Amino acid sequence: MSRFKTPKLYRIIAILITFALLGCVNEKGPGQTNQGDWTEHYQTVDEMIAASDFIVIGTVIEQYTEVRFDVAFTISEVKIVQGFDQNTDPGLQTIQILQTGGKSGDIETAPIEDVLMLQKDKSYLLFLRKTDDGKALVMGGFQGVASIIGDKVYFPDNHAFEENRLNQIKVDDIENLVRTDR
């Protein structure tokens, strides 16, 4: 019989896997990024639409940093401007989005490479998954966030999908394209 208690071993393994996936290297300087592999990746934007818990346009109104397991995360409070699916409660006015990266006291974690970090006062099209603690995560890490500039949607990496029919469409056209897929 093993001299390790199974639950303790599982906790240690879970923590090691979490750090490996997050790419937590705190020595990175300003403007640096960490690399990460995504457990969820979508071949098409249609797959991501179908898997999303929420699809919204929102504007970041507040941001703060939270530390978990010595890793800094940015929490963005997003005011929902418009929800595009039946899962978005019409009474829901804001949602908190959790992203890896930030600084709190002596703990600084670089954001993950290729991820568009949300910025205060900017608007985004967001494909989100609920967390157990009431926050939300961007789908596919970098795939589920697009900037809204003027009246159009811009994904930071249009090559993230085999086909992305939402890139550079007008905001007014999102609703019809998203609702037909749900």
C-alpha positions as CSV (number, residue, x, y, z in Angstrom):
1,M,0.0,0.0,0.0
2,S,1.2,3.5,-0.8
3,R,2.4,5.6,2.0
4,F,0.7,8.7,0.5
5,K,-2.9,9.4,1.3
6,T,-4.8,9.4,-2.0
7,P,-6.8,12.7,-1.5
8,K,-3.5,14.6,-0.6
9,L,-1.8,13.2,-3.7
10,Y,-4.7,14.2,-5.9
11,R,-4.6,17.8,-4.5
12,I,-0.9,18.0,-5.2
13,I,-1.4,16.7,-8.8
14,A,-4.3,19.1,-9.4
15,I,-2.2,22.1,-8.2
16,L,0.8,21.1,-10.4
17,I,-1.5,20.7,-13.5
18,T,-3.1,24.0,-12.8
19,F,0.2,25.8,-12.7
20,A,1.4,24.0,-15.8
21,L,-1.7,25.0,-17.7
22,L,-1.6,28.6,-16.5
23,G,2.1,29.0,-17.3
24,C,2.6,30.8,-14.1
25,V,6.0,32.5,-14.3
26,N,6.0,35.6,-12.1
27,E,9.4,36.8,-13.3
28,K,8.1,38.2,-16.6
29,G,8.4,41.9,-17.1
30,P,5.9,44.4,-18.3
31,G,4.6,43.6,-21.7
32,Q,5.6,40.0,-21.4
33,T,3.2,37.1,-21.7
34,N,3.0,33.5,-20.6
35,Q,2.3,30.6,-22.9
36,G,-0.7,28.3,-22.3
37,D,-2.5,25.4,-23.8
38,W,-6.2,25.6,-23.9
39,T,-8.4,22.7,-22.8
40,E,-11.1,24.0,-25.0
41,H,-10.5,24.9,-28.6
42,Y,-13.1,25.4,-31.3
43,Q,-12.6,24.8,-35.0
44,T,-15.4,27.2,-36.0
45,V,-17.1,30.1,-34.4
46,D,-20.3,28.0,-34.8
47,E,-18.9,25.4,-32.4
48,M,-18.1,28.1,-29.9
49,I,-21.6,29.6,-30.2
50,A,-23.2,26.3,-29.5
51,A,-20.9,25.6,-26.4
52,S,-21.3,29.1,-24.8
53,D,-23.3,29.7,-21.7
54,F,-23.7,33.4,-22.4
55,I,-23.1,35.5,-25.5
56,V,-23.1,39.3,-24.8
57,I,-21.9,42.6,-25.9
58,G,-20.6,44.4,-22.8
59,T,-18.5,47.3,-21.7
60,V,-15.8,47.0,-18.9
61,I,-16.8,49.4,-16.1
62,E,-14.4,48.2,-13.3
63,Q,-11.4,46.0,-12.9
64,Y,-9.5,44.6,-9.9
65,T,-7.0,41.8,-9.2
66,E,-7.6,38.6,-7.2
67,V,-4.9,36.2,-6.2
68,R,-5.5,32.4,-6.2
69,F,-2.7,29.9,-5.5
70,D,-0.1,32.7,-5.9
71,V,-1.4,33.5,-9.3
72,A,-2.9,37.0,-10.1
73,F,-6.1,37.1,-12.1
74,T,-7.8,40.2,-13.4
75,I,-11.5,40.4,-12.7
76,S,-13.4,42.7,-15.1
77,E,-16.9,43.9,-14.2
78,V,-18.7,44.1,-17.5
79,K,-22.0,46.0,-18.0
80,I,-24.1,44.0,-20.3
81,V,-25.3,46.1,-23.2
82,Q,-27.0,43.3,-25.1
83,G,-27.5,39.5,-24.6
84,F,-27.9,37.3,-27.7
85,D,-29.1,34.0,-26.3
86,Q,-31.8,32.5,-24.2
87,N,-29.4,31.8,-21.4
88,T,-28.7,35.4,-20.7
89,D,-31.1,36.5,-18.0
90,P,-32.8,39.8,-19.2
91,G,-32.4,41.1,-15.6
92,L,-28.7,40.4,-15.6
93,Q,-27.0,43.8,-15.8
94,T,-23.3,43.0,-15.1
95,I,-21.1,39.9,-15.2
96,Q,-17.6,39.4,-13.7
97,I,-15.0,37.9,-16.1
98,L,-11.9,36.2,-14.9
99,Q,-8.7,36.3,-16.9
100,T,-5.2,35.1,-16.0
101,G,-2.8,38.0,-15.5
102,G,-2.4,41.0,-13.2
103,K,-0.6,42.4,-10.2
104,S,-1.6,42.4,-6.6
105,G,1.1,43.5,-4.1
106,D,4.2,41.4,-4.7
107,I,2.4,38.9,-6.9
108,E,2.5,39.6,-10.6
109,T,1.4,37.2,-13.3
110,A,1.8,38.0,-17.0
111,P,-1.2,37.5,-19.2
112,I,-1.3,34.4,-21.4
113,E,0.0,34.9,-24.9
114,D,-2.5,35.7,-27.6
115,V,-5.3,36.5,-25.1
116,L,-7.0,39.9,-25.6
117,M,-7.0,41.2,-22.0
118,L,-10.2,43.3,-21.4
119,Q,-9.6,47.0,-20.8
120,K,-11.7,49.5,-18.8
121,D,-14.2,51.5,-20.8
122,K,-13.8,49.3,-23.9
123,S,-16.6,47.2,-25.5
124,Y,-16.5,43.6,-26.5
125,L,-18.4,40.7,-28.0
126,L,-18.0,37.9,-25.5
127,F,-18.6,34.2,-25.6
128,L,-18.6,33.1,-22.0
129,R,-18.7,30.0,-19.8
130,K,-20.1,30.2,-16.2
131,T,-17.8,29.2,-13.3
132,D,-18.9,27.6,-10.0
133,D,-18.2,30.9,-8.1
134,G,-20.5,33.1,-10.2
135,K,-17.9,34.5,-12.5
136,A,-17.4,33.8,-16.3
137,L,-14.5,32.7,-18.4
138,V,-13.9,33.6,-22.1
139,M,-14.5,30.5,-24.3
140,G,-11.4,29.0,-25.9
141,G,-9.2,31.4,-23.9
142,F,-8.4,33.8,-26.8
143,Q,-11.1,32.7,-29.2
144,G,-14.2,34.0,-27.4
145,V,-13.5,37.8,-27.2
146,A,-13.7,40.3,-30.0
147,S,-13.3,44.1,-29.8
148,I,-16.1,46.4,-30.9
149,I,-14.7,49.4,-32.8
150,G,-17.3,51.7,-34.2
151,D,-20.1,49.6,-35.5
152,K,-18.0,46.4,-36.3
153,V,-16.7,43.4,-34.5
154,Y,-13.0,42.5,-34.7
155,F,-11.5,39.3,-33.5
156,P,-7.8,39.7,-32.6
157,D,-6.8,36.6,-34.5
158,N,-9.1,35.7,-37.4
159,H,-7.0,32.6,-38.0
160,A,-8.1,31.2,-34.7
161,F,-11.0,29.4,-36.5
162,E,-11.2,27.5,-39.8
163,E,-14.0,29.9,-40.6
164,N,-15.2,33.0,-38.7
165,R,-18.2,34.5,-40.3
166,L,-18.5,37.0,-37.4
167,N,-15.2,38.8,-38.0
168,Q,-15.7,42.4,-39.2
169,I,-19.5,42.1,-39.3
170,K,-21.7,45.0,-38.1
171,V,-22.9,44.9,-34.5
172,D,-26.5,45.1,-35.7
173,D,-26.1,41.8,-37.6
174,I,-24.8,39.8,-34.6
175,E,-28.2,38.9,-33.2
176,N,-29.5,37.2,-36.4
177,L,-26.3,35.2,-36.9
178,V,-26.0,34.1,-33.2
179,R,-29.7,33.3,-32.6
180,T,-30.0,31.1,-35.7
181,D,-27.2,28.8,-34.3
182,R,-28.7,28.3,-30.8
